[in-house]
Amino acid sequence: MRWFRRQPVGTNLTEAAVEAMRSSDGGRAAAIISAIALTFSAYSLWETSLKQADLSVYATGVVTYGRDTSDDASIQPSGGFEVLAMPLTIANGGARDGAVLSLQLEVKNPKTGLSARFAATYTADAAYFGDTRGKRPKTPFNALVIAGRAAWTGTVIFYPVSYSNGKSLTPVSQVAAFNDALRKKYAAEMGGASSISVLREKLPNLPEFAELDAYDAKVLNQNGKVEATLQLATPTPSGWLERMLGTPVEPIALILDMPDIPGDRVSRGELVRLRTVAAGS
């Protein structure tokens, strides 16, 4: 009977081998698909949840310069505080929140050699630029926390915290005391005049004038130019993984040009828009 007819030798083995190969190819394809899916899943998890904060700073070309003369004589330096207002956008390309503890602006005048360090002191809105009567409205600067895949935009007001000559932040009250000491010391030469300019005309080489000029020195003046570098201060990484995966924030280098605007307009509280170009342009 056909049921008991013998199959040719090797037939079942061949079919089994073919079937095994089919099963092997299918398993390999399934493994490849699973690996691809796992890779995409891991990448998605990294991008949406695990990627460290990745901060980038963008500065527009609208940088404004002014002098703040609204503080008390015991705080305010001679001629007022130099102030730089800079619109900034700080974007976080990472998945985790990013913190900005402070913003610093290193400014140097290549012609005079005077340099200054400015720090983010206030933030301001449009009212800051419209009010010319006394103190301009502004808000104290606080540390920023920027959510993952988000950005912060605002105008940061920078005030000087130090000068390379060590004297440009001397309060007006101390400068006035120095002037009084000069008047007493050189009373005969001044002939009863009260203005130090009279003494300067008679004795222009007095060593005290170098110190007096240092009190009045500003890093940016009429028709002047400065080199500025903006840097962000972020928290120190807490572990080796953060140190390895963290991305440092690149500084921004700018060149700021002061237009040929009379100094008395600046001293009256007028704001001056600076000509701004990227360093190296």
Secondary structure as GFF3:
##gff-version 3
##sequence-region A 1 281
A	DSSP	three_ten_helix	2	4	.	.	.	ID=ss1
A	DSSP	alpha_helix	11	45	.	.	.	ID=ss2
A	DSSP	pi_helix	46	50	.	.	.	ID=ss3
A	DSSP	beta_strand	55	59	.	.	.	ID=ss4
A	DSSP	beta_strand	63	68	.	.	.	ID=ss5
A	DSSP	beta_strand	81	92	.	.	.	ID=ss6
A	DSSP	beta_strand	98	100	.	.	.	ID=ss7
A	DSSP	beta_strand	102	108	.	.	.	ID=ss8
A	DSSP	beta_strand	115	124	.	.	.	ID=ss9
A	DSSP	alpha_helix	126	130	.	.	.	ID=ss10
A	DSSP	beta_strand	139	140	.	.	.	ID=ss11
A	DSSP	beta_strand	144	146	.	.	.	ID=ss12
A	DSSP	beta_strand	151	163	.	.	.	ID=ss13
A	DSSP	alpha_helix	172	185	.	.	.	ID=ss14
A	DSSP	alpha_helix	187	190	.	.	.	ID=ss15
A	DSSP	alpha_helix	196	202	.	.	.	ID=ss16
A	DSSP	alpha_helix	208	216	.	.	.	ID=ss17
A	DSSP	beta_strand	225	233	.	.	.	ID=ss18
A	DSSP	alpha_helix	240	245	.	.	.	ID=ss19
A	DSSP	beta_strand	252	257	.	.	.	ID=ss20
A	DSSP	alpha_helix	263	267	.	.	.	ID=ss21
A	DSSP	beta_strand	272	278	.	.	.	ID=ss22
###
